[in-house]
Protein backbone atom coordinates (compact mmCIF):
# COMPACT_ATOMS: atom_id res chain seq x y z
CA UNK A 1 0.00 0.00 0.00
CA UNK A 2 1.11 3.54 -0.66
CA UNK A 3 0.27 6.82 0.98
CA UNK A 4 1.09 10.42 0.12
CA UNK A 5 0.81 13.22 2.65
CA UNK A 6 0.67 16.87 1.65
CA UNK A 7 0.23 19.00 4.75
CA UNK A 8 -0.06 22.43 3.12
CA UNK A 9 -3.61 23.02 1.87
CA UNK A 10 -2.64 26.45 0.53
CA UNK A 11 0.53 28.41 -0.07
CA UNK A 12 1.26 31.98 -1.16
CA UNK A 13 4.44 33.13 -2.84
CA UNK A 14 5.58 36.44 -4.21
CA UNK A 15 6.26 36.55 -7.94
CA UNK A 16 9.93 35.78 -8.75
CA UNK A 17 10.49 34.15 -5.36
CA UNK A 18 11.12 30.44 -4.77
CA UNK A 19 8.62 28.20 -3.01
CA UNK A 20 8.78 24.68 -1.56
CA UNK A 21 5.76 22.39 -1.54
CA UNK A 22 6.00 19.56 0.96
CA UNK A 23 5.35 15.89 0.32
CA UNK A 24 5.99 12.82 2.42
CA UNK A 25 5.28 9.30 1.30
CA UNK A 26 4.95 5.80 2.60
CA UNK A 27 5.29 2.71 0.48
CA UNK A 28 6.18 -0.92 0.99
CA UNK A 29 7.62 -1.28 -2.51
CA UNK A 30 11.42 -1.49 -2.67
CA UNK A 31 11.41 0.34 -5.99
CA UNK A 32 9.09 3.26 -6.64
CA UNK A 33 8.74 6.57 -8.37
CA UNK A 34 7.65 9.94 -7.12
CA UNK A 35 5.85 12.47 -9.30
CA UNK A 36 4.58 15.98 -9.15
CA UNK A 37 1.65 17.16 -11.23
CA UNK A 38 0.20 20.63 -11.72
CA UNK A 39 -3.54 21.11 -12.16
CA UNK A 40 -4.67 24.58 -13.27
CA UNK A 41 -8.27 25.68 -12.80
CA UNK A 42 -9.05 24.31 -16.28
CA UNK A 43 -8.67 20.80 -14.86
CA UNK A 44 -5.98 19.05 -16.87
CA UNK A 45 -3.19 17.31 -14.98
CA UNK A 46 0.23 18.38 -16.20
CA UNK A 47 3.27 16.25 -15.43
CA UNK A 48 6.11 18.29 -13.93
CA UNK A 49 8.87 16.07 -12.60
CA UNK A 50 9.79 12.48 -11.72
CA UNK A 51 12.21 10.96 -9.20
CA UNK A 52 13.07 7.27 -9.10
CA UNK A 53 13.80 5.75 -5.73
CA UNK A 54 17.24 4.61 -6.85
CA UNK A 55 18.22 7.81 -8.61
CA UNK A 56 21.38 9.18 -7.08
CA UNK A 57 20.71 12.79 -7.91
CA UNK A 58 17.70 14.98 -7.29
CA UNK A 59 15.58 15.50 -10.38
CA UNK A 60 15.40 18.89 -12.05
CA UNK A 61 13.21 20.12 -14.92
CA UNK A 62 13.70 23.77 -15.74
CA UNK A 63 12.40 25.81 -12.79
CA UNK A 64 11.25 22.69 -10.98
CA UNK A 65 13.45 20.59 -8.74
CA UNK A 66 12.63 17.72 -6.45
CA UNK A 67 14.32 17.62 -3.05
CA UNK A 68 14.40 13.87 -2.46
CA UNK A 69 15.35 12.69 1.02
CA UNK A 70 14.88 8.94 1.03
CA UNK A 71 15.61 8.37 4.70
CA UNK A 72 12.96 10.93 5.65
CA UNK A 73 10.59 9.68 2.95
CA UNK A 74 10.12 13.16 1.63
CA UNK A 75 9.93 14.46 -1.93
CA UNK A 76 9.44 18.20 -1.79
CA UNK A 77 8.92 20.24 -4.94
CA UNK A 78 10.88 23.46 -5.29
CA UNK A 79 9.70 26.04 -7.81
CA UNK A 80 12.23 28.76 -8.46
CA UNK A 81 11.44 32.24 -9.80
CA UNK A 82 7.67 31.85 -9.42
CA UNK A 83 5.46 33.17 -12.18
CA UNK A 84 1.79 34.15 -12.14
CA UNK A 85 1.06 31.16 -14.34
CA UNK A 86 2.30 28.86 -11.58
CA UNK A 87 -0.90 29.48 -9.62
CA UNK A 88 -2.59 26.07 -9.53
CA UNK A 89 -3.12 22.92 -7.49
CA UNK A 90 -0.04 20.75 -7.12
CA UNK A 91 -0.28 17.03 -6.49
CA UNK A 92 2.44 14.72 -5.28
CA UNK A 93 2.06 11.09 -6.29
CA UNK A 94 3.83 7.76 -6.06
CA UNK A 95 3.60 4.55 -8.00
CA UNK A 96 4.12 1.01 -6.94
CA UNK A 97 2.48 -2.32 -7.12
CA UNK A 98 0.63 -3.17 -10.27
CA UNK A 99 0.42 0.07 -12.25
CA UNK A 100 -1.16 1.94 -9.35
CA UNK A 101 -0.46 5.59 -8.72
CA UNK A 102 -1.55 7.18 -5.46
CA UNK A 103 -2.06 10.93 -5.21
CA UNK A 104 -1.91 13.26 -2.24
CA UNK A 105 -4.72 15.73 -1.56
CA UNK A 106 -2.83 18.56 -3.16
CA UNK A 107 -1.55 22.03 -2.30
CA UNK A 108 -3.09 25.15 -3.78
CA UNK A 109 -0.38 27.61 -4.74
CA UNK A 110 -1.16 31.25 -5.36
CA UNK A 111 1.48 33.55 -6.83
CA UNK A 112 1.10 37.17 -5.80
CA UNK A 113 2.18 39.95 -8.19
CA UNK B 1 1.21 15.76 -31.52
CA UNK B 2 0.67 12.56 -29.59
CA UNK B 3 -1.91 13.08 -26.90
CA UNK B 4 -4.79 11.88 -24.75
CA UNK B 5 -8.18 13.16 -25.88
CA UNK B 6 -11.38 13.17 -23.88
CA UNK B 7 -14.84 13.87 -25.23
CA UNK B 8 -16.89 15.68 -24.37
CA UNK B 9 -15.16 18.21 -22.13
CA UNK B 10 -18.45 18.97 -20.39
CA UNK B 11 -21.33 16.54 -20.01
CA UNK B 12 -24.69 17.14 -18.41
CA UNK B 13 -26.90 14.16 -17.69
CA UNK B 14 -30.08 13.56 -15.76
CA UNK B 15 -30.30 11.59 -12.56
CA UNK B 16 -30.51 7.91 -13.49
CA UNK B 17 -29.87 8.40 -17.21
CA UNK B 18 -26.93 6.32 -18.49
CA UNK B 19 -23.96 8.28 -19.76
CA UNK B 20 -20.74 7.32 -21.54
CA UNK B 21 -17.49 9.25 -21.45
CA UNK B 22 -14.81 8.55 -24.02
CA UNK B 23 -11.04 8.67 -24.09
CA UNK B 24 -8.66 8.11 -26.96
CA UNK B 25 -4.91 8.21 -27.18
CA UNK B 26 -2.34 8.48 -29.94
CA UNK B 27 0.57 7.55 -27.67
CA UNK B 28 0.20 3.80 -28.22
CA UNK B 29 0.44 3.25 -24.49
CA UNK B 30 -0.62 -0.13 -23.21
CA UNK B 31 -2.11 1.03 -19.92
CA UNK B 32 -5.20 3.25 -19.62
CA UNK B 33 -6.77 4.59 -16.44
CA UNK B 34 -9.98 6.26 -15.33
CA UNK B 35 -9.95 8.58 -12.33
CA UNK B 36 -12.76 10.39 -10.60
CA UNK B 37 -11.90 13.74 -9.06
CA UNK B 38 -14.40 15.60 -6.92
CA UNK B 39 -13.98 19.23 -6.03
CA UNK B 40 -10.92 19.95 -3.87
CA UNK B 41 -9.98 16.28 -3.70
CA UNK B 42 -7.23 14.09 -5.12
CA UNK B 43 -7.95 11.99 -8.19
CA UNK B 44 -9.34 8.61 -7.19
CA UNK B 45 -8.53 5.63 -9.37
CA UNK B 46 -11.66 3.81 -10.54
CA UNK B 47 -10.06 1.14 -12.75
CA UNK B 48 -7.36 0.58 -15.29
CA UNK B 49 -6.60 -1.61 -18.27
CA UNK B 50 -3.23 -3.27 -18.60
CA UNK B 51 -3.42 -4.16 -22.29
CA UNK B 52 -6.76 -6.00 -22.39
CA UNK B 53 -6.74 -6.97 -18.73
CA UNK B 54 -9.31 -5.04 -16.73
CA UNK B 55 -8.44 -4.11 -13.13
CA UNK B 56 -11.20 -2.76 -10.93
CA UNK B 57 -10.48 -0.97 -7.67
CA UNK B 58 -12.17 -2.67 -4.73
CA UNK B 59 -14.20 0.39 -3.78
CA UNK B 60 -15.37 1.34 -7.28
CA UNK B 61 -19.19 1.17 -7.32
CA UNK B 62 -20.85 -1.34 -9.65
CA UNK B 63 -22.57 1.62 -11.27
CA UNK B 64 -19.27 2.33 -13.06
CA UNK B 65 -18.21 0.13 -15.96
CA UNK B 66 -15.50 0.40 -18.56
CA UNK B 67 -14.75 -0.88 -22.05
CA UNK B 68 -11.56 -0.90 -24.06
CA UNK B 69 -12.32 -2.09 -27.57
CA UNK B 70 -8.77 -1.48 -28.81
CA UNK B 71 -5.46 0.04 -27.72
CA UNK B 72 -6.50 3.57 -28.60
CA UNK B 73 -9.94 3.87 -27.03
CA UNK B 74 -11.40 3.47 -23.58
CA UNK B 75 -14.91 4.25 -22.38
CA UNK B 76 -16.40 4.94 -18.97
CA UNK B 77 -20.06 3.99 -18.61
CA UNK B 78 -22.11 5.22 -15.67
CA UNK B 79 -25.24 3.12 -15.68
CA UNK B 80 -27.43 5.18 -13.37
CA UNK B 81 -25.75 8.44 -12.41
CA UNK B 82 -26.53 9.87 -9.03
CA UNK B 83 -25.97 13.39 -7.77
CA UNK B 84 -22.86 12.13 -5.98
CA UNK B 85 -21.30 11.13 -9.28
CA UNK B 86 -20.90 14.72 -10.40
CA UNK B 87 -17.17 15.16 -10.76
CA UNK B 88 -14.27 15.60 -13.14
CA UNK B 89 -13.38 12.33 -14.85
CA UNK B 90 -9.78 12.04 -15.92
CA UNK B 91 -8.39 9.53 -18.38
CA UNK B 92 -4.68 8.75 -18.28
CA UNK B 93 -2.24 6.47 -20.08
CA UNK B 94 1.15 5.05 -19.33
CA UNK B 95 3.74 2.80 -20.90
CA UNK B 96 5.17 0.10 -18.72
CA UNK B 97 8.50 0.12 -20.51
CA UNK B 98 9.02 3.82 -19.90
CA UNK B 99 12.22 4.90 -18.21
CA UNK B 100 10.13 7.10 -16.02
CA UNK B 101 8.45 4.11 -14.54
CA UNK B 102 4.75 4.65 -14.74
CA UNK B 103 4.51 8.33 -15.57
CA UNK B 104 0.94 8.95 -16.55
CA UNK B 105 -0.20 11.22 -19.32
CA UNK B 106 -3.56 12.81 -18.62
CA UNK B 107 -6.31 13.99 -20.87
CA UNK B 108 -8.04 17.33 -20.25
CA UNK B 109 -10.88 15.65 -18.35
CA UNK B 110 -14.65 15.56 -18.69
CA UNK B 111 -16.63 17.53 -16.16
CA UNK B 112 -19.86 15.68 -15.46
CA UNK B 113 -22.92 17.45 -14.08
CA UNK B 114 -25.93 15.44 -12.88
CA UNK B 115 -29.25 17.27 -12.73
Interface residues (C-beta under 8 A of the other chain):
Chain A: X32 X33 X35 X37 X42 X43 X44 X45 X46 X47 X50 X52 X91 X95 X98 X99 X100 X101 X103 X104 X105 X106
Chain B: X31 X33 X40 X41 X42 X43 X45 X48 X50 X55 X88 X90 X92 X94 X96 X100 X101 X102 X103 X104 X105 X106 X107 X108 X109 X111
